[in-house]
Amino acid sequence: MEKTLKNQNLDKKPGIFHRFIFWVLIPLLFALFLGLLIASVAGVNIFQKAKEISEKVPVIANMIDGKEKVNVLDYEEKIISLDAEIQNKNAQIDQLKSQLEKNEFEKERFSLEKERLENTIEELRQMQDQNKRAFKEIVSTYEAMTPKSAAPIIIEMSDDEAVKILSNISTESLAKIMEKMPPERAAKYLEKLSAKTE
């Protein structure tokens, strides 16, 4: 049975398609390859020559030229629009950078101003504390003085200063100092003291 199958395969002759490939297509491809090899060794640019020949053929030339012109114009317009867009974006980036630098400068300036103001506030608090201590010492000095000595000194002060001191003196010392003042002055100070407490 194997012999009959082998005999049948040997008896078959190649078909038309096989003959076309062996007798036409393979020799044509071999000739084309040799032609390209010889042209490239000779220094001829085959693709440039093919383009020149196709330009001489009217139908093919119109198809190629039209497409190339349209494509080139489209690409040039796209390039111009993209360049303009890039320039706009670069301008926006530059503007944002300058704004960021300005904001950082302002932030630094405000930080320095804040620090300066905090230092000033601290200095003022210290001065206020010192003034309070000094004022308390002055008040305690007037309380420690005899009413006969304190009354003439307070009369010589301005009314605001006198009222300020008298309002911080203890009521016992205030009463004794007022006894040693002339009645019109004592009445004036008492009137201002009562207005201050209201």
VEXDREN-2710 file (C-alpha; in Angstrom, 1 decimal):
% VEXDREN-2710
k/r/px/py/pz
1/MET/0.0/0.0/0.0
2/GLU/2.9/2.4/0.8
3/LYS/4.3/1.7/-2.7
4/THR/1.1/2.7/-4.4
5/LEU/0.9/6.0/-2.4
6/LYS/4.5/6.8/-3.4
7/ASN/3.8/5.9/-7.0
8/GLN/0.8/8.2/-7.1
9/ASN/2.8/11.1/-5.6
10/LEU/5.5/10.6/-8.3
11/ASP/3.0/10.4/-11.1
12/LYS/1.5/13.9/-10.2
13/LYS/2.9/16.7/-12.3
14/PRO/3.4/20.2/-10.9
15/GLY/0.4/22.6/-11.4
16/ILE/0.3/25.9/-13.2
17/PHE/0.9/27.9/-10.0
18/HIS/4.0/25.9/-9.2
19/ARG/5.4/26.4/-12.7
20/PHE/4.7/30.2/-12.5
21/ILE/6.6/30.5/-9.2
22/PHE/9.6/28.4/-10.4
23/TRP/9.8/29.7/-14.0
24/VAL/8.7/33.4/-13.6
25/LEU/8.5/34.8/-10.1
26/ILE/11.8/33.4/-8.7
27/PRO/13.9/34.4/-11.7
28/LEU/12.2/37.9/-11.7
29/LEU/13.0/38.5/-8.0
30/PHE/16.5/37.3/-8.6
31/ALA/17.0/39.6/-11.5
32/LEU/15.5/42.5/-9.5
33/PHE/17.8/41.8/-6.6
34/LEU/20.9/41.7/-8.9
35/GLY/19.8/45.0/-10.6
36/LEU/19.4/46.7/-7.2
37/LEU/22.8/45.4/-6.1
38/ILE/24.5/46.5/-9.3
39/ALA/22.9/50.0/-9.1
40/SER/23.8/50.5/-5.5
41/VAL/27.4/49.4/-6.2
42/ALA/27.5/51.9/-9.1
43/GLY/26.3/54.7/-6.8
44/VAL/22.9/55.2/-8.4
45/ASN/20.0/56.2/-6.0
46/ILE/17.2/54.0/-7.2
47/PHE/14.5/55.6/-5.2
48/GLN/15.4/59.1/-6.6
49/LYS/15.4/57.7/-10.1
50/ALA/12.0/56.1/-9.6
51/LYS/10.6/59.4/-8.3
52/GLU/12.0/61.2/-11.4
53/ILE/10.5/58.6/-13.7
54/SER/7.1/58.7/-11.9
55/GLU/7.1/62.6/-12.3
56/LYS/7.3/62.2/-16.0
57/VAL/4.2/60.0/-16.2
58/PRO/1.3/62.5/-16.1
59/VAL/-1.3/60.6/-14.1
60/ILE/1.1/59.4/-11.4
61/ALA/2.9/62.8/-11.3
62/ASN/-0.5/64.6/-10.6
63/MET/-1.4/62.2/-7.8
64/ILE/2.0/62.4/-6.1
65/ASP/2.4/66.2/-6.5
66/GLY/-1.1/67.0/-5.2
67/LYS/-0.7/64.9/-2.2
68/GLU/2.8/66.2/-1.4
69/LYS/1.7/69.9/-1.8
70/VAL/-1.4/69.3/0.4
71/ASN/0.6/67.4/3.0
72/VAL/3.4/70.0/3.0
73/LEU/0.9/72.9/3.4
74/ASP/-0.9/71.1/6.1
75/TYR/2.3/70.4/8.0
76/GLU/3.5/73.9/7.6
77/GLU/0.2/75.3/9.0
78/LYS/0.4/72.8/11.9
79/ILE/4.0/73.7/12.6
80/ILE/3.1/77.4/12.7
81/SER/0.1/76.9/15.0
82/LEU/2.1/74.7/17.3
83/ASP/5.0/77.2/17.4
84/ALA/2.5/79.9/18.3
85/GLU/1.0/77.7/21.0
86/ILE/4.5/76.9/22.4
87/GLN/5.3/80.7/22.5
88/ASN/2.0/81.3/24.3
89/LYS/2.7/78.6/26.8
90/ASN/6.3/79.9/27.3
91/ALA/4.9/83.4/27.9
92/GLN/2.4/82.0/30.4
93/ILE/5.2/80.0/32.2
94/ASP/7.4/83.2/32.3
95/GLN/4.4/85.1/33.7
96/LEU/3.7/82.5/36.4
97/LYS/7.4/82.3/37.3
98/SER/7.6/86.1/37.8
99/GLN/4.4/86.0/39.8
100/LEU/5.7/83.2/41.9
101/GLU/9.0/85.1/42.5
102/LYS/6.9/88.2/43.4
103/ASN/4.8/86.2/45.8
104/GLU/7.9/84.7/47.5
105/PHE/9.4/88.2/47.8
106/GLU/6.2/89.5/49.3
107/LYS/6.0/86.5/51.7
108/GLU/9.6/87.2/52.8
109/ARG/8.9/90.9/53.2
110/PHE/5.7/90.1/55.3
111/SER/7.7/87.6/57.4
112/LEU/10.3/90.2/58.2
113/GLU/7.7/92.8/58.9
114/LYS/5.9/90.4/61.2
115/GLU/9.1/89.7/63.0
116/ARG/9.9/93.4/63.4
117/LEU/6.4/94.1/64.8
118/GLU/6.6/91.2/67.2
119/ASN/9.9/92.6/68.5
120/THR/8.4/96.0/68.8
121/ILE/5.4/94.6/70.7
122/GLU/7.7/92.7/73.0
123/GLU/9.7/95.9/73.6
124/LEU/6.5/97.9/74.3
125/ARG/5.4/95.2/76.8
126/GLN/8.7/95.3/78.6
127/MET/8.5/99.1/78.7
128/GLN/4.9/98.9/79.9
129/ASP/5.9/96.5/82.7
130/GLN/8.8/98.8/83.6
131/ASN/6.4/101.8/83.7
132/LYS/3.9/99.9/85.8
133/ARG/6.7/98.9/88.3
134/ALA/8.0/102.5/88.3
135/PHE/4.5/103.9/88.8
136/LYS/3.8/101.4/91.6
137/GLU/7.1/102.5/93.2
138/ILE/6.1/106.2/92.9
139/VAL/2.7/105.4/94.4
140/SER/4.2/103.5/97.3
141/THR/6.7/106.4/97.8
142/TYR/3.7/108.9/98.2
143/GLU/2.0/106.4/100.5
144/ALA/5.2/106.2/102.6
145/MET/5.6/110.0/102.8
146/THR/3.9/112.0/105.4
147/PRO/0.6/113.6/104.2
148/LYS/2.0/117.0/105.0
149/SER/5.0/116.4/102.6
150/ALA/3.0/114.6/99.9
151/ALA/0.1/117.1/99.6
152/PRO/2.2/120.1/98.4
153/ILE/4.1/118.0/95.8
154/ILE/0.8/116.6/94.3
155/ILE/-0.7/120.2/94.1
156/GLU/2.3/121.2/91.9
157/MET/1.7/118.4/89.4
158/SER/-0.7/118.6/86.4
159/ASP/-4.2/117.6/87.2
160/ASP/-4.1/114.4/85.1
161/GLU/-0.9/113.2/86.8
162/ALA/-2.2/114.1/90.2
163/VAL/-5.5/112.2/89.6
164/LYS/-3.6/109.2/88.3
165/ILE/-1.5/109.0/91.4
166/LEU/-4.3/109.7/93.8
167/SER/-6.5/107.0/92.2
168/ASN/-3.9/104.4/92.9
169/ILE/-3.1/105.4/96.5
170/SER/-4.9/103.5/99.3
171/THR/-8.0/105.2/100.6
172/GLU/-6.5/105.7/104.1
173/SER/-3.4/107.5/102.6
174/LEU/-5.7/109.4/100.2
175/ALA/-7.8/110.8/103.0
176/LYS/-4.8/112.0/105.0
177/ILE/-3.3/113.7/101.9
178/MET/-6.6/115.4/101.0
179/GLU/-6.8/116.8/104.6
180/LYS/-3.5/118.6/104.0
181/MET/-4.6/120.2/100.7
182/PRO/-6.5/123.5/100.3
183/PRO/-10.2/122.7/100.2
184/GLU/-10.8/123.9/96.6
185/ARG/-8.0/121.7/95.3
186/ALA/-9.2/118.7/97.3
187/ALA/-12.7/119.2/95.9
188/LYS/-11.4/119.4/92.3
189/TYR/-9.4/116.2/92.7
190/LEU/-12.3/114.4/94.3
191/GLU/-14.6/115.4/91.5
192/LYS/-12.1/114.1/88.9
193/LEU/-11.6/110.9/90.9
194/SER/-15.3/110.2/91.0
195/ALA/-15.7/111.0/87.3
196/LYS/-12.8/108.5/86.6
197/THR/-14.4/105.7/88.6
198/GLU/-17.7/106.1/86.8
END
